[in-house]
Amino acid sequence: MKKDNRSCEIIPAARVNDVREYYFSRKLKEIACMQASGKNVINLGIGSPDMPPAPEAVDVLCLHARNRNEHGYQPYTGLPELRHGFSDWYRDWFGVVLDPEREIQPLIGSKEGILHISLAFLDPGDGVLVPDPGYPTYTSVSNLVGARIIPYELKESLGWEPDLDELDRTDLTGVKLMWVNYPNMPTGADASESLFSRLVDFGMRHGIIICNDNPYSFILNDRPKSILSVPGAREICIEMNSMSKAHNMSGWRIAMMASNEKFINWVLRVKSNIDSGQFRPMQLAAVEALHLPKKWYDGINSVYRNRRKLAGEIMTALGCTYSESQVGLFLWGRIPENEAGAEQLADRVLYGANVFLTPGTVFGMHGERYIRLSLCCSGEMLEEALARVKNMNN
């Protein structure tokens, strides 16, 4: 019988056409090709900490990983030890008392949590308020679930805070969710207690769930804050936190969300149908890391403070301006007026100096005149990047 070599035309789901490949996924492929051709590219684009986790946490991981009975599936709600560890962490550092049995849900990273929360609360056509500039995953996940995206501008003139008076005048019919992210990425702005109070009030008045994504609160920041410290916040707010940044565990995928029991249960319905929990030894190691003393955070911040100074010198060499008050793992700077745009500057630096930095357009249309530098790079490499940029400009 003659084989029919005709191929079927397969069409992906419509949602695939609504999202693009993640910018860093595309750009890292290009950088890999440059590296393969012999060009030594310094990557100042990605926020993946290059320092190791605490030795105590690694020791706990290794100890339990050697046990033959600790490699099976784990509870969808996470180990009780981990939930209690997160509860202790929030009490000690944020002054927020959370019920570990009812108000905390461990996550396989806050990026996955964005999907779980969106699936739990957003039907197709529901409105979601997304910051611009902001973390691209808020937009891409909203597209994947068929939500109606309503960007709201973060303005430098307002300290990168949302203009809630302007939003009050907006038609918010059908809006169910608002993403906020403080300390902010990419701008480095820290939230004031006043902002958190106004966000809670805004959510309560409009029936909009306020989701604060809070992984940067310990980096170059003397006063970690939580939106859940506002009285009544748990009724309308969800906060996510992560061990990726302050504990150097980005590849471990350990995070959490905290809210009222009802919200937690709704998200758990979604989550329990998508993943099967985290590796038990890793959860126990995370518990160890959550009880690290202040000197741990002081130690990594000492390193980041030195790197931040060098990143500022790179910004200056590029003619960019930036605020010294920024916190978090990046430095956000405004490009000179004579530059055509952020992507053009980023490409000029990549091809002219073999240094990769992130154009602000990745984070939305209002990031057009900005670039972002990561502090997840050794001081020696930052010094080399600075020398290359200076040489490129000569």
N, C-alpha and C positions, 0 to 999 in steps of 0.2 A: 504494500500500500504506500502510495506516494505521500511523503510528509508535507503538510501545509506549513510553509515558512512565514506566512503572514503573521504579523504581531498585532495584538489587541491594543487599542488606544486606551490607556488607563489614565483616568483623571483623578487628581487628589481631591480631598475634601476642600470645600470652599474656604475654610478657615486657613488653610495653608497659603492661599493667595493673599491673605490679609496680613501676614507677618513676613518679615524679611529675616534672613540669616543674621544672627547676632553680629553686630559690628566687629566686636573683638574676635569672633570666630573667623570672619573674613580677613581681617587685617593680620591676624597671627599666621594665616596661611601665606600671605605675601611676605611677612617677615621671615618665615621658615625658608622660603625660596631665596631670599636675600642672604640668609645665613649659609645656605647650601652653596651659594655662589662665591662664598669667601668673605662676605661683608659681616663684620662684627656689630650687630645692631644692639644698642642699649635700650631696654624696654622700660620706659617710664609711664606706660599706659595702664597696666593692670594692677588692681588693688589686692594682690595675693601676698600676704606677709611672708618675707623670706627668712625670718628668724624662727627657731624651733619652739614647740610648746615647752612648758615647764618640765624639767626632768622627772619630777615626782609623778606627773600625769603619765608620762611615757612608761615609767616603771610599773605603774598600776596596769596599764594596757598590756605590757609584756607578761606580767605575772598571771593575769587572768586569761590571756590568749593561749597560754600553755595548758590550761585545764581542758580536758576532753569534753566536759559537759557544759561548756559555755558558748557553743557555736550554733545553737539552734535559733528558731524564730523567737522573737521577744514580744512583749505586750504592745498592742497598738498605742496604748497610753504612755509608753515608756516605763522604765524601771521606777518603782517608788523612790529609790535612792536619788535618782536624777531629778524627779519632780521636787523632792524635798531640798535638793541642792540648789535648784533654781529659786525656790521659795526663800531659802536662807540668803542667797545672793541679793535678791531684791530687797529683803528686809535690811540687810547690812549696808548696802550701797545706795539704794534709792529711797529708803524709808517707807517702802510699800509692803504691806502685809498681804500675802496671797495664800489662799488655801491650796496646798499642793495636790489635794485629791480632786478638786472641782474647778480650779481657776487657772491651771497650767497644763499646757499640752506640748510635749517635746516635738520637734520637727526635724526632718532631714534637710536642714538649711532653710533660711528665711526665703530664699528664692522659690523653693517649692511651696512654702507657706503662702506666698502671694497667689499661687494657683489654687491651693486648697480653699483659701478664704474667698477668692473670686467665684469658684464653683459653688461654694456654700451659700453665697448671698446674691449673686447676680444672675438673673435670667436674661436671655437674649433681648436686647433693646433697653435694658435698665441702664440708667446713667451712672457714670463713675467719674469723679473729679480727680484729675491726674496733674501733678505739678510739672511745669515747664519753666526752667530746666529741671529734669528729674531722672530717676533711675529708669532706663528704657524698659525694664521688665514689667513695670506697672502698665505701660501701654500695650506691649506685645501680649501679655496674658489677658488683658481686657479685650483685645481683638479676638483671641482664641476662644473666649467664652461668649462672644457675640454681643458684648456690652457696648453702650453708646458712650464714647469717650468725650469728656468735656475738659479740655486743658485749662488750667488756671496759671497765670503768669506769676512767677516769683521775681520780684523787682529788687534790683540792687539798692534803689533809693529807699526801700522799706526794710533793708537789712535781710533781704531774701526771705521775707515772711509773706504768706498769702494776704492779699487785700480782702479781708473778710467783709468789709463794708461793700465793696464792689460785688462780691459773691452774693451778698444779701439781696442785691438789686437784680441778680441774674434769675432767669426762669429755671428753677431747680425741680420742676415737675419730673417725677420718675427717677430722681437721683437717689441711690441707696448707699453709696460708698464714697469715701474720700481718702486718698492716699496722702499721708504726710511722712516726712523723713527728717527727724532732728535728733542729734546733730545732722545737718543736711549734707547729702552727697548729690551734686558735685561741688556746691558753693562753699562748704565748710562753715556755714552759719550755725550757731548754736541757738537753741530755742530759749526764750525767756519763760519764766513761770506765767507771766501775763499771757503770752501766746497760747500756752497749753490751756489755760483757763478759758480763753476766748474760743478756742477750738472745741472744747467740750460744750460750751454754751451754744455754739453754732450747730453742732451735731444734734443736741437735744431739741433745739427750736425747729429744725428742719427734718428731724427723723433720719439723719444721715449717719451711718457708722463711720467713725474716725479711726483709721488704721495708721498707727505710728510705727514706722520701721526704724529700729533703734540700735543698730550694730556698732556705731562709732562713738558711743558715749564715754569711753575710757581713754580714747586716743588724744593726747595733747589737750586734755580737758580736766580741769581740777574739780568740777562739780557735776558728776553724772546726774541726769534728771530723767524722770519718767512721767509720761502724761497721766499714768494711773495714780499719781500722787494727788491729782486734783479731786476734791470731794465729788462723788457722783460719777466719776469718769467711767467706772466699770460698766455702768448701765448702757453706754453708747460707744465705748472705745475698745479697740483691740491693740495690744502692743506686741510686736515681735522683737526678739533680741537674739543674738548669735554669739557663738564662741569663735567665729572665724577671724575676727580682727584683734580684739584685745587679748586673746589667748593663743594666737598664732595657729589656729586649727581649721583653716579654710577648707582643707581637703578632708577633714574628718566629718563634715556635714552634721554639726550639732547646733541646734537652735531651739527656740521655744516661742510660743505665743501665750499671752495671758489676757484674760477677760472674765466676763461673768460665766456662770456655769452653762447657761442656755447657749450662748455663742460657742463655747468650747465644744459642747455636744454636737452642734450642727456641723462644725468643721470636722469633728471626729468621724461623723458618718461618711464624709467624703474621703478623708485621709485613709480610713481603714479599708476602703475599696481600691486604693491606689498603691500603697506601699505596705511593707511588712515589718516595720520597726527597724531599729538600729542594732548593730553588733553590741552584745552585752559588755565585753571588756572595754569597748570604746565609751559606752555610757558611764561605766564605773570610773574610767580615767577622767572623764569630763567632770564628775562629781569632785574628784581631787582638785582639778583646776579651778572649780568654782569657789573653793575655799582658800585660794592663794591669798597671802597677805598684801598689804598696800605696797610693799617694796617690790613686788613683781611688776605691778603697773608702773611704778616709778622707774624701774629699770628699763622697760621697753620704751617708755616716754623719753627717757634720757637719750636713747639712740635716735628716736624719731625727731627730737628737738634739733639735734645736730644735722640730720638729713634735711630737715625743713629749712635750715639756714642756707644750705647749698641749693635746694630747689628754688629758694627766693633769688639767689644769685643767677640761676639759669633764667628765671622769669625776667630779671632786670636786663640780662644780656640780650634777650629777645625784644626788649623794649616794652614789656608787659608791666602792668600795675596790678597790685593785689593788696588785700586787707591783711594786716598782721593779726587780727583777732580770730582768724579761722582756726577751727579744731578739726580733728579727724585725720584720715590717712592720706589726704591729697592736698595739693595747693592749686587754687583756682585763680586764674589771672585774666585780666582784660587785655586784649591784643591792641597794638598801636593803631591809630586811625589810618595810617598809610598802608596797612595790610588789607588785602582784598577780602579775606575771610579766614575763619579758623581752620577750615580744612586745607586751604591753600598754604597757610603757615605750617600746619602739621606736616603736610607732604614735603614742603621745602626743607624742613628740619630732618625728616626721615631720609630723603634722598641726598641731601647736602651734607648731613652730619652723621647719618646712620644712628639717629636717636628717635625713638618712637614716643610721641606724646599724644594725648587725646584731644581732638577738637571738640569744642563745646556743643557742636551741632548733633553729636551723638545723643545728647540729653534733651534735645528739643530745639525748636526754631529760635527760642530766646537765648540759646547758648551760642549763637552765631559769632559773637564778638569775644569769645572766651576760649581758653585752653585749660587743660587740667594735667598736672604732673603727679605721679604716684610717689610716695615715700617708701615703697616696698623694694628698695634697691640699695645696695651697700654704699657707704660714704665714698669709697674708692671709685665706684662706677658713676656716682653723681659728679664727682670731681672730673672724671674723664668726659662725661657728657657736657659739663660746663666748658671744658677746654675745647671740645669739638664745636660747640655752638659759637664760642668766641672766634674760633678759627674760621668758621663758615661766614661770619659777618665781616671778616677782614678783607 
